Amino acid sequence: MELELLKQQLKQLIVTECDKEDDISAEEILDDEPLFGRKSRINLDSLDALQLSQVFKKKFGIKIEGSKETRKHFQSINSISDFIMSEQ
């Protein structure tokens, strides 16, 4: 899978699956900006992380186990796409 296409898909999934359509568009999400925490414009929370891990498992066949693993891989679009690419 092409990396840029994957990043666009991830951004769109985040916006739609986490009900962020009213807050931000997929095009506005930067590849290296934080997705969680006080410094995040996207402002995802732990329930969003759980939802996304299920969606990513179904769509990309990856499994992320444990909260430490989730935090590590869900920091940004870049970290999620790197993980998915390494698992393919």
Secondary structure as UniProt FT lines:
FT   HELIX           3..17
FT   TURN            18..19
FT   TURN            21..23
FT   HELIX           26..28
FT   TURN            31..32
FT   TURN            38..39
FT   HELIX           46..60
FT   HELIX           67..73
FT   HELIX           77..87
//
